Amino acid sequence: MPPRKKKETKPKPLKAILWESADQLRGTLDAAEYKHFVLGLVFLKYVSVAMAEKRAQLEEGLRDGSTLASLGLEGTASEDLIAQTVEDRRQYTGAGLFYVPPTARWEVVMERARGTLEGQSLGEVINGAMDTIEKVNPTLRGTLPQEYNSPRVNETTLAGLVKLLDRLEFQSQVGEDGKRTGARDLMGEVYEYFLAQFALAEGRKGGEFFTPESIVRLLVEMLEPQEGERVLDPACGSGGMFVQTEKFIELHEGNRFNISVYGQERNLTTWRLAKMNLAIHGIEANLGEAPADSFHDDQHPELKADVVLANPPFNISNWGGERLGMDPRWTYGVPPVGNANFAWIQLMVNKLRPGGRAGIVLANGSMSGKSGGEGDIRQQMVEDDVVACMVALPAQLFRSTQIPACLWFLAEGKGKRHAEWVKGRAGEVLFIDASGLGAMQERTLRELTESDIQRVADTFRAWRGVEGAGVYEDVPGFCRSASPEEIRKNGFALTPGRYVEAPKTAEDPDAEPLEERVERLTKELFVHFEEAGRLEANVREQLRRV
């Protein structure tokens, strides 16, 4: 017998190797602290590499004369001018990068980790680097972690983590498509990977700062943010909604820097993660002066946004609703104190400019529940024609919760005052049942595929009347546009399954008639009963002989 061939396995990506190695170092810090601890070091590595890449470009241009030529000057720069220029902070901030002073650069941290730099401990060196970077880059103030000299963190363990992260390559690279990818894009990819892995490691708690990418992409594809618009996420977590928003704009050949981003997050660690994440992606965002609760300490009280999107915590009961009473934001009714779902919905509607649009991820109960006046609020929203589309999502999209979820899409003034986003659909609501979509990535985790996302988004575009999107048609089992009368007959429940008809199955002309089939199967069943009785009698007889 020939020897079995070994199954070829693909080598693990460097990111995965680093994650597994770094995760083994956890133990002295809890998950939330460890997350910020590691990502702070990843950030320090990135800003140092990005600056070094820009520094090399500056020096090369000064030495070969191209930089002076672009200014209409001849010759090459002197060594003094080169030395002065490459340490000019404006050269980096003007290019959307962070300036890192010499004492705060990654090379200094690595020297101490290797033991070739004497003096301060490694933790003190890293803390000093973080503090220095914050001081020279005001937008990072209060963002970077400075707990590396904690007695809970072993110096040898910390040095091992630094050496591992040193293997991350952020220098500009050429991908398989032949396109060059810069340090910022590579770092963004690594940071998003680490955020996802930390969310998986933290389980349910991880869902507070991380929304699965396929859900974020679906929200953004359906809301279609445009350059020049104002985008708000009142429960922004680590900022994933903003990252996908800017990717969408860039993909559609818009200027991703020509957008105003506003966010709010109440958890300090998550707020810092978001600031780092957005800084890495080159996104200028206003996340408020400090972490704060959107219900009780609105950091953007005067803001009216073009696009509002969020994945707030599901069904939270301790949101302080009893302190808000007749808040002016409760346009459609006071939300129940024991559940914040309809507080989030109304907060988002309140933040829309005339003609603005919103998308929100909520638990399925929000579509049909009636406790605490939820049914009345939902009715008022439908009658005010603010609900544009409801999407039922597949199960198992979230590792952090098994609660079934849905998407609400809202359009301020749909069909009445402002109809630029939804054309000719006054009073109607589009229902999409996407519960059967998605592909299993693991035994308990599903993900929407690229074709799933495009199918749902394209259906919505066609229904909205977007030019070039085709003619909308109801598809049994998948989508249906319902009239106000039909929604009223269903008691203003907005569950897609109530409106989307089951797909019709084609009749087989050669199929056995139903009555004949029932008669045949009944006879077969009785034969099986008789056989089972015979076998039982045989077993009993054998047992008596034992």
N, C-alpha and C positions, 0 to 999 in steps of 0.2 A: 504494500500500500504506500503510495507516494506521500511524503511528509506534507502536512497541511501548510499552506502559505500563510504567513503572518498577515493579518489585516492591516492595510496601510492606514495610518492615522495622520490627519493634517496637523502640522505643528501649531501649537497655541499662539495666538497673537501676543505681542509683547505686553499689551494692556492687560490681558487676562493673567499672564504670568506675574506681572507686578501686583495685580489685585490679590491673587492668591497668596503671594509672599507677604504683602503688607498686612493682609487680614490675619495672618498667623501672629503678627506682632501685637494684635489687640489683646487686651486683658486688664491693663491697668486703668483704662478709661472706658466709660460707658459708650454705647453706640453713637449717641448724638455728639459727644465731645470728640470722639475718634474721627468722625466724619469731617468735622471742621479742621481738626488737627492735620490729617493727611492732605486734604484739599488745599489747605494753606501752603503746605510745602510744594505741592504741584504748581500752585499759582506763582510762588517765588521762583521756581525753576523756569516757568514760562516767561515771566517779565524779564528775567535776566537774559534768556536766549533770544527773545524778540529784540531786545535792545542791542545785543551783540550782533545780530543779523543786520540791523539798520546801521550800526556803527561801522561794520565792514563795508557796506555800500557807500557810506559817506567818505570813508578814507580812500576807497578805490577811486571815487569820482574826483576827489581833490588831488590825488597823486597823478592820475592820467590826464588831468586838465578838463575833463568833460563838465565838471561842476562849474568851474569858472567860465567855460565857454557858454554855458546856458545863461550866464549873467552878462554875456557880451564882453568878457575879459579874456585875455590871452595868457598862456603860460601855465605853470603848475603852482600849487600852494606850498608855502614854506612849512617846515616841521612845526613851528610854533602855531601857525594858523590851523594846521591839521589837528594838533593836540587841543587847541581851544575849541574848535568846531565840534569835534566828536564828543566833547563833554558839555556842549550847550544843550540845556534841558529843552529848549524850544524846538530843536531839531527832531526830537522824539514826540513831544506832545503834539506838535503840528502834524505829525504823521499818524496820530491816533494811538500812540504807544505810551507806556509809562517810563519815566526816567528813573533809573536805579543808580544811586550813588555807588562809588567804588567799594565802600565798606559793606554794602548790603547785597552784593551780587552773589549768585549761586556758587561761583568759584571759591569765594571766601568760606562759605558754609561747608563746601566739600573738603577744603583744606583742613578745617577743624574736625570733620567727621573722620578723615584719614589719620588724624593725629599729627599732621605736619604743621599745625598752627598752634602756638602756645598761648596761654593767657586765660581768657574767659572759657567757661564750659560751652559745649555745643548748644545747649538750650539758651544760654545767654546770648550767644552769637546770633541765633535765629530770631530770638525776641528783638534784639537790637536792629536786625535787618528789617523786620516787619514794621517796627516803629519808625525807622528812617524813611522807608518807602511811603508810609502814610503821610509823613510830614511834608515830603516834597511833591506828593500827588494828592491834593485836597479832596478829590472825588472819592478817594479810598479811605478817608478818615473814619475810624470806628468800625472798619470792615475786617481787617486781617487779625487772625488769632495771635495771641502773645502769651500762650500758656506752656511754652516748650521747656521752660526751666522748672516745671513742677516737680516736687519730690516724688510724685507718683510715676514719673516717666524715667525709666532707667536710661542712663547715658549711652550704654552699649546698644540697647534696643533702638534708641533714637538714631544713632550713627548708622545702624543697619538699615533703617528705613530711608535715610537720606541717600545712602549708596544705591539702594534699589531704585529710588525715583530718579537718580542720576542717569539711569538707562533710558529714560524717556527721551525720544528724539523729537525736537520741535523745529530743527533747522528746515528751511524750505526744501521740499522734496518733489520729485516728479512721479506722479501716479501712473497706473496702468493705462489710463486714457491719454497719456502724454502731456497732461496739464500740470503746471507747477502749483503745489499747495504750500502756502506760507505758514509761518509759525502760528499765527492766530487761528487759522482753520484747523490745524493739527491739534492745537491745545483745546479748542472748542470741542473737538471730537473726543479727546481723552477725558475732559472734564465731564461731558455728558455721560460717557461710559461709567466713570466713577460714581456719578450721582445715581445712575440706574442701579449699580451694584450695591451701593449703600442702602438704597430703598429696599432692595430685595433682602439684604441682611437684616434690616430693621423690621421687616414684616409690616404689620398693621400700622405701626408708628411712622414707617417710611412713607406711607401714603400722604402724610401731612405736607411733605415738601416736594413730592415727585408724582407727576401724572404720566402714565404710559404714553410714549411718543406717538403711537398710532391714533390715540384719542385726541391728542393735541393737534396733530396734523389734520384730522377730520374737521375739528372745530375751525381751524384756520382756513382750510380749503373751502368751507361753506360760507365763512364770513368774508373772505377775500379782501383783507386790508390793503389799502392803496397808499402810495407815498403821499406825504403831506397830511395824513390823517393823525388823529390823536387816539391812542389805544390805551385802555385801562384794564388792569386785572386787580380787583380788590382783595383777592386771596392768592397772591402771586407765588407762594412757595419759593422754589429756587429759580424762578424766572423762565421756565421752559416755554410758556406761551409766547413770550416776547422773542425768544430765539427763533421759534418756528415762524412767527409773524415776519421777521426780517428776512428769513430764508425764502419765504413765499414771495415777498416783494422783489427780492433780488432775482429769483427764478423767472419772474415775469418782467424782467428787464426794467425794473424800477430802481430808483436810488434808495437803497436801504437805510442810508443815513438821513434821508428826508422824511422822518417820522418822529412823532412825539410819543414817548412811552412813559406811562404812569403806573405805579403799582403800590401795593400796601401788603404788609405781612406782619403778623403780631408776634411771631416767635423770633427772638434775637438771633439765635444760631442760623435759622433758615433765612432771615433777612440778610445776614452777612453772606451766606452762600449765594443768594440772589445777586447781591452787589458784585461779588467776585465773578459769578457766571456771566453777568452782563458786561463787566469790564473786559473779560477775556474775549468776548465776541465783538467788542468794539461798539457796544450799544450804550448810548447815553440815555439814562433813565432817571426819573424822579421817583424814588421809593419812599419819599417822605423824610422828615428829619430824624425819625427813629422808628423802631418797630412799634406798631400800634394796631388796635382793633378797628376794623372799618365801620362797625356799628356805633362804637362809642367814642372814637377819636379819629374822625375822618381827616386824613392828611391832605386831601385835595377837595376841600369843601365847595369851591367855586367851579370845579371842572365839569364840563359837559363834553363827553367823548364821542367820536365817530363810531368806535368799535369798543365794546366791553365784552370780555370773556373771562371765565373763571371755572375752576373745579374746587369749590369750597367743601369743607368737611360735610359728610352726609348726616342728616338727621340730628344735628347737635342740639342738646337740650339746655346746656349751660352757657347760653350766649347773652344772657342779661336782658332778655326781652321785657321783663317786668319793669325795668327802669326806663323804658322808652315810651310806653303808653301810646298816646296819639301823636307819634312822630310824623312830621310832614312828608316823610318818604313813603309812608304806607298809603299810597294812592288808591289801592284797590281793597284795602281792609287791613285791620290790625292782625299781624301774623300770630299764631299760637305761641305762647311762652315756652312750651315744651318742645318745639321743633323750629329750627331756623330756616328751613328750606324756602318758605315764601317770604321771609325777610330778605334772603339773598336775592331772590328774583326781583323784588320790588326795589331793593337798593340799586340793582343794575339798571332797571328801567329808569330810575330817577337820575342816573348818571349819563343817560343818552341825550345827545343834542337832538334837535328836531330832525327827523329822518335817519337817526342813528340806528345801529343794529347790535344785537347781543347774542352770545351763545353761552350756555351754562350747563355743566354736568351735575345731575342730581339723581337721587335715589328714585326708583320706579314709583314709590308711593306718592311722589309729588304729582303724578299724572291722574290719580283717581281718589286719593284720600280726602276725607271730609271732616276729620276731627279738628276741633279748634277753629272752625270757620274756613278751612283750606278750600273746601268746595265753593264757598261764596266768593273767595278771592279769585279762584280760577275762572268762575263764571264772569266776574267783572272784567277780567283781562281779555277773555274771548269776545265779550260784547263791545269792549273798547277797541277791538281789532288790533291788538298788539302782538298776538301769537302768530308766528309765520309757519313754523315747522316743528314737528315732534319726531324724534328718532329713538326707537327702541334698540338698545345696544345688546350685543351678545353677552352671555355669561362668561365669567372667568377672565375678564380683561384686566382686572385689578388683582394683584397679589395681596394687597393690603386689606381687602374686604371682599366678602362673597355677596354683598348686597347688590342686587340687580340695578343697573343704572340706565339712564336715558339722557338725551340731549334736548334742551329747549332752545329754540331760536326765536328771538323777539325782534320786531321791527316797529320802531316808534312811528305812530301815525300811518300805518300801512293802509293803503287804499283810500286815505282821506286827505290829510294835509300834505304828506310828503311821500311820493311814490317812486323815487328814483331807484330804490333797491328792489322793490317788489312791484311789478307792473300788472295791473288788471286782475288782481286777486283780492279785491275788497271782501272782507268777511270770511274768506276761505282759509283753511289750514291744511298744510301738506303733512300727511302721516306716512312715515317710512318705517317699515319693520325690518331692521337689520339684524335681528336676533339670531338669524341662521347663518350670518357671515362670519368670517374670521377663520384662522388656522391655528391649531394647537402648536405651541412652541415647546411646551413641557406638559407633563401629565395634568397639571392644574392651572396652566396659564395659556390663554388664547391671545392672539394678536390680529388686528385688522390688517389685511394685506393691501398692497398698493392698488390692486384692482378693486378691492372692496371700497376703499376710500374714494377712488375716482367714480365708482358707480353711484354711490350715495350723493357725492358732491355734484356730479353731472345731472342727476335727477332733479336736485334742488335748483340748479341753474336753469334748466329747461322750464321748470315750474315758475320761476321768478321772471321768465321772459328775457333772459340774457341773450343778446344778439349772438348768433352763431351756435347757440347751445342746442338747437333742434326744437321740435314740437313736443311738449309734455304729453304723456299718456299714462293713465292709471295702469298699473301692472298688478294683477291679482296675486296676492300673497306677498307683495313687496311695497307698493306705494299707492296712495289714493289721496286725491284732493277732495276734502269734505266741505259741505256748505254749512253755514251757521245753523240752519234748520236741523240738519242731521246731528250736529254736535249738541244742539239743545235737546234732541230726543234721547241722546245718550247721557243726559244729566250733566253735561259739560265735563265728562271724563275725557281725558286726552291720551288714552292708551292706544297706540297704533293698531293693536290687535282687534279693537272694536270696530275699526273702519276698513282695514285692509282685508279684502275678501280672500278666502283660500283659493289657490290656483286651481283652475278646472283641469281635470285629467281627461285626456282623449279617450273616447270609447273604442274598444276593440271589437270590430264587427264579428270576429270569430270567437269572442269570449263566451263561456258557458253561461246560459241564463241563470239568474240568481236563484230561482226556486229549485231548479235542477241541481245546482251546486250545493244548496243547503241539504237537500234530500240525500245526495251522494255522501257528503261529509258526515251526516248523521249516521248513516249505515256503517261507514268506516269507524266512527267512534264506538258504536255498539260492539263491533268486532273486536276492537281493542279492549273494551271492558271485559268481554268474555275471555279473551286471552289472559288478561290480568288476573281474573278470577281463577283460571286454571293454574297459573303459575303460583298464586298464593296458596291454593290447596296442596300443590306439590311440595312447597316449602314447609308447610305445617306437617305434612306426612313425614318428611325427612327429619324434622326436629323431634317428632315423637319417637323415632327409632334411635336417636342418640342416647 
